[in-house]
Amino acid sequence: MVSLFISIAIWIVISGACMAAGIKNGSIAYGILGFILSQVVISLLTRRKFKAINHEMQESLAAGQKKIQHKIHQFQTKPGGNPRLIQKQLEADQQALFRQALDFIPKFEAYKKWNILMGKQIATMRLQFLYQLKEFDQVDEILKNGFMSSPVLSDPLLVAMKMARQYANKDIAGAEKTFKRHIRWFRDDRGALLYGLMSWILVKEKKPDEARDLLAKAKEKMYNETINRNWEMLSNNRAKSFSNVGFGDQWYSLYLENPPAPKQQRVRMNAKGQHRPF
């Protein structure tokens, strides 16, 4: 909003200066040109600062994720260790990483007043980090305030998060409404996760036939191994074999199901008495 006021002020000053100088024809046009140029300059400078902070945050997240992957690799290649304990340690590390990322939000908000469009981008980041931190009360509050009002600008994972929260709050009708409102905007396989989630909800609600029909529609629009497999399971009355594990981290990030604990490699002794993984 500040940038808008500055641009309007520049418009008025330029128009007034032109009129004071006796330039009556084109004074308004010069004012409009000054308004546009000031908006462009302010937007470019703000985005440059925004990108710098975002780059710093992404580097921090990448470094933290690398450490977590290193721990997973160590656990998988070295014998011994409690899988459940390791899983808890990894979850704690992941939570600390998202908490660290959330601390960047105030840095972004310092530039929100200079660019109206940044407000939604910042709100999106806050929602994602709060969701991963399982701060669901705050997530639900953000969603109640009309977040994601424009389906055209939405991200599939954000829509899935909203549907997951509606399901968790026993608002099945709301989850289905959200699905129908947003799914038509996602082309090809971008909507695969949403089809997978909605069909999962229907299976949980003891509606496997509706889930199968929904997946049949998805199959007509895209090729996705998880979608195809689940359709086959439901078509053969094997609802218990329905699984969205094929969506990987995206699926587990919704916190509807727990990911499997990392497995250690089995080891055997070679001729020299050294451990060697299978």
C-alpha positions as CSV (number, residue, x, y, z in Angstrom):
1,M,0.0,0.0,0.0
2,V,2.9,2.4,0.7
3,S,4.1,2.0,-2.9
4,L,0.6,2.9,-4.1
5,F,0.5,6.1,-2.1
6,I,4.0,7.1,-3.2
7,S,3.0,6.5,-6.9
8,I,-0.2,8.5,-6.5
9,A,1.8,11.3,-4.9
10,I,4.3,11.3,-7.8
11,W,1.4,11.4,-10.2
12,I,-0.1,14.4,-8.5
13,V,3.3,16.2,-8.3
14,I,4.1,15.6,-12.0
15,S,0.7,16.7,-13.1
16,G,0.8,19.8,-10.9
17,A,4.3,20.7,-12.1
18,C,3.2,20.4,-15.8
19,M,0.2,22.6,-15.2
20,A,2.4,25.2,-13.3
21,A,4.8,25.2,-16.2
22,G,2.0,25.9,-18.6
23,I,2.0,22.4,-20.1
24,K,-1.8,21.8,-20.1
25,N,-1.8,19.2,-22.9
26,G,-0.4,15.9,-21.6
27,S,-0.1,16.9,-18.0
28,I,-2.3,14.0,-16.9
29,A,-0.5,11.6,-19.3
30,Y,2.9,12.6,-17.8
31,G,1.4,12.0,-14.3
32,I,0.2,8.6,-15.3
33,L,3.6,7.7,-16.8
34,G,5.3,8.8,-13.5
35,F,2.8,6.6,-11.6
36,I,3.6,3.6,-13.7
37,L,7.4,4.0,-13.7
38,S,7.4,4.5,-9.9
39,Q,5.4,1.3,-9.5
40,V,7.8,-0.6,-11.7
41,V,10.9,0.7,-9.9
42,I,9.5,0.0,-6.5
43,S,8.3,-3.5,-7.5
44,L,11.8,-4.4,-8.9
45,L,13.6,-3.2,-5.8
46,T,11.2,-4.9,-3.5
47,R,11.4,-8.2,-5.4
48,R,15.2,-8.1,-5.4
49,K,15.2,-7.8,-1.6
50,F,12.5,-10.5,-1.4
51,K,14.4,-12.9,-3.5
52,A,17.6,-12.4,-1.5
53,I,15.8,-13.4,1.7
54,N,14.1,-16.3,0.0
55,H,17.5,-17.5,-1.3
56,E,18.9,-17.3,2.2
57,M,15.9,-19.3,3.6
58,Q,16.2,-22.0,0.8
59,E,19.9,-22.4,1.5
60,S,19.2,-22.9,5.2
61,L,16.5,-25.5,4.4
62,A,18.7,-27.3,2.0
63,A,21.6,-27.4,4.5
64,G,19.2,-28.8,7.2
65,Q,17.7,-31.3,4.8
66,K,21.2,-32.5,3.8
67,K,22.0,-33.2,7.5
68,I,18.8,-35.1,7.9
69,Q,19.6,-37.2,4.8
70,H,23.1,-37.9,6.2
71,K,21.6,-39.2,9.4
72,I,19.2,-41.5,7.5
73,H,22.2,-42.8,5.4
74,Q,24.2,-43.4,8.5
75,F,21.4,-45.3,10.1
76,Q,20.7,-47.4,7.0
77,T,24.4,-48.4,6.5
78,K,25.5,-49.0,10.1
79,P,24.2,-51.9,12.2
80,G,22.5,-51.4,15.5
81,G,20.2,-48.6,16.6
82,N,16.5,-48.4,17.4
83,P,14.4,-47.6,14.3
84,R,11.6,-46.0,16.3
85,L,14.1,-43.8,18.2
86,I,15.8,-42.8,15.0
87,Q,12.4,-41.9,13.5
88,K,11.6,-39.7,16.4
89,Q,15.0,-38.0,16.1
90,L,14.5,-37.4,12.4
91,E,11.0,-35.9,13.1
92,A,12.4,-33.6,15.7
93,D,15.1,-32.5,13.3
94,Q,12.5,-31.9,10.6
95,Q,10.4,-29.8,13.0
96,A,13.4,-27.7,14.1
97,L,14.1,-27.1,10.4
98,F,10.5,-25.8,9.7
99,R,10.6,-23.7,12.9
100,Q,13.8,-22.1,11.6
101,A,12.1,-21.4,8.3
102,L,9.1,-19.9,10.0
103,D,11.5,-17.4,11.7
104,F,12.2,-15.9,8.2
105,I,8.5,-14.8,7.8
106,P,9.0,-11.5,9.7
107,K,11.8,-10.6,7.3
108,F,9.5,-11.1,4.4
109,E,6.7,-9.1,6.0
110,A,8.8,-6.0,6.1
111,Y,8.4,-5.7,2.4
112,K,4.7,-6.6,2.2
113,K,3.6,-3.0,2.5
114,W,5.6,-2.2,-0.7
115,N,3.9,-4.8,-2.8
116,I,0.2,-5.9,-2.4
117,L,0.8,-9.2,-4.2
118,M,3.4,-10.3,-1.7
119,G,0.8,-10.6,1.1
120,K,-0.6,-13.9,-0.4
121,Q,2.9,-15.3,-1.1
122,I,3.9,-14.7,2.5
123,A,0.6,-16.1,3.8
124,T,1.2,-19.2,1.7
125,M,4.7,-19.8,3.2
126,R,3.4,-19.3,6.7
127,L,0.6,-21.7,6.1
128,Q,2.9,-24.4,4.8
129,F,5.4,-24.1,7.7
130,L,2.7,-24.0,10.3
131,Y,1.1,-27.1,8.8
132,Q,4.4,-29.0,8.8
133,L,4.9,-27.9,12.5
134,K,1.4,-29.4,13.2
135,E,0.2,-26.0,14.5
136,F,-3.2,-26.9,13.2
137,D,-5.2,-24.4,15.2
138,Q,-3.3,-21.6,13.5
139,V,-3.6,-23.3,10.1
140,D,-7.4,-23.6,10.5
141,E,-7.6,-20.0,11.5
142,I,-5.8,-18.9,8.3
143,L,-8.0,-21.1,6.2
144,K,-11.2,-19.6,7.8
145,N,-10.1,-16.1,6.8
146,G,-10.7,-16.8,3.1
147,F,-7.3,-18.0,2.2
148,M,-7.1,-19.5,-1.2
149,S,-10.2,-17.6,-2.4
150,S,-9.0,-17.7,-6.0
151,P,-8.8,-21.3,-7.3
152,V,-6.8,-20.2,-10.4
153,L,-3.8,-19.1,-8.3
154,S,-3.8,-22.1,-5.9
155,D,-1.2,-24.8,-5.6
156,P,-2.3,-28.5,-5.5
157,L,-0.5,-29.2,-2.3
158,L,-2.1,-26.2,-0.6
159,V,-5.5,-27.4,-1.7
160,A,-4.7,-30.9,-0.4
161,M,-3.7,-29.4,3.0
162,K,-7.1,-27.6,3.2
163,M,-8.9,-30.8,2.3
164,A,-6.9,-32.7,4.9
165,R,-7.8,-30.3,7.6
166,Q,-11.5,-30.4,6.6
167,Y,-11.3,-34.2,6.8
168,A,-9.6,-34.0,10.2
169,N,-12.3,-31.7,11.4
170,K,-15.0,-34.1,10.1
171,D,-16.1,-31.7,7.4
172,I,-16.4,-34.3,4.6
173,A,-18.8,-32.2,2.6
174,G,-16.4,-29.3,2.9
175,A,-13.5,-31.4,1.6
176,E,-15.5,-32.6,-1.4
177,K,-16.6,-29.0,-2.1
178,T,-13.0,-27.8,-2.0
179,F,-11.9,-30.7,-4.3
180,K,-14.6,-29.9,-6.9
181,R,-13.9,-26.2,-6.8
182,H,-10.2,-26.5,-7.5
183,I,-9.6,-29.7,-9.4
184,R,-10.8,-28.3,-12.8
185,W,-8.0,-25.8,-12.8
186,F,-5.2,-28.4,-12.7
187,R,-4.2,-29.9,-16.0
188,D,-2.6,-33.3,-16.8
189,D,-1.2,-34.9,-13.6
190,R,-1.1,-31.8,-11.5
191,G,-4.3,-32.8,-9.8
192,A,-3.2,-36.4,-9.1
193,L,-2.6,-35.8,-5.4
194,L,-6.1,-34.3,-5.1
195,Y,-7.7,-37.3,-6.8
196,G,-5.7,-39.6,-4.6
197,L,-6.7,-37.7,-1.4
198,M,-10.4,-37.4,-2.3
199,S,-10.6,-41.1,-3.2
200,W,-8.8,-41.9,0.1
201,I,-11.4,-39.9,2.0
202,L,-14.2,-41.8,0.2
203,V,-12.6,-45.1,1.1
204,K,-12.3,-44.1,4.7
205,E,-16.0,-43.1,4.6
206,K,-16.9,-46.6,3.4
207,K,-17.7,-45.4,-0.1
208,P,-15.3,-47.5,-2.2
209,D,-17.6,-47.5,-5.3
210,E,-17.6,-43.7,-5.4
211,A,-13.8,-43.7,-4.9
212,R,-13.4,-46.1,-7.8
213,D,-15.6,-43.9,-10.1
214,L,-13.6,-40.9,-9.1
215,L,-10.3,-42.6,-10.0
216,A,-11.8,-43.7,-13.3
217,K,-12.3,-40.0,-14.2
218,A,-8.8,-39.3,-13.1
219,K,-7.5,-42.1,-15.4
220,E,-9.2,-40.4,-18.3
221,K,-7.3,-37.2,-17.7
222,M,-3.8,-38.5,-16.8
223,Y,-1.5,-41.4,-16.4
224,N,-0.4,-41.9,-12.8
225,E,0.8,-45.3,-11.4
226,T,-0.7,-44.7,-7.9
227,I,-4.1,-43.6,-9.4
228,N,-4.1,-46.7,-11.7
229,R,-3.1,-49.1,-8.9
230,N,-5.8,-47.8,-6.5
231,W,-8.4,-48.0,-9.3
232,E,-7.4,-51.7,-9.9
233,M,-7.6,-52.5,-6.1
234,L,-11.1,-51.0,-5.8
235,S,-12.3,-52.6,-9.0
236,N,-11.3,-56.0,-7.5
237,N,-13.0,-55.3,-4.2
238,R,-9.6,-54.9,-2.4
239,A,-10.3,-51.6,-0.6
240,K,-7.9,-52.7,2.2
241,S,-5.0,-52.6,-0.4
242,F,-5.8,-49.0,-1.3
243,S,-2.6,-46.9,-0.7
244,N,-1.3,-43.5,-1.6
245,V,2.2,-44.3,-0.6
246,G,3.2,-43.8,-4.2
247,F,2.8,-40.0,-3.8
248,G,5.7,-40.1,-1.4
249,D,6.6,-37.1,0.7
250,Q,3.7,-35.1,-0.6
251,W,1.3,-37.6,0.8
252,Y,3.0,-37.9,4.2
253,S,3.3,-34.2,4.5
254,L,-0.5,-34.1,4.9
255,Y,-0.1,-36.0,8.2
256,L,-3.0,-38.3,7.4
257,E,-0.8,-41.4,7.6
258,N,2.6,-42.0,9.2
259,P,5.6,-42.7,6.9
260,P,7.4,-46.0,7.4
261,A,10.5,-45.9,9.7
262,P,13.9,-46.0,7.8
263,K,15.2,-49.5,7.4
264,Q,18.7,-50.6,8.1
265,Q,20.6,-52.7,5.5
266,R,21.2,-56.2,6.5
267,V,24.9,-57.0,6.8
268,R,27.0,-60.1,6.4
269,M,30.6,-61.0,7.0
270,N,32.9,-61.4,4.1
271,A,35.9,-63.7,4.0
272,K,38.1,-61.2,5.8
273,G,35.6,-60.8,8.6
274,Q,34.5,-57.4,7.4
275,H,30.9,-56.2,7.4
276,R,29.3,-55.8,4.0
277,P,25.8,-54.7,3.2
278,F,23.5,-57.0,1.3
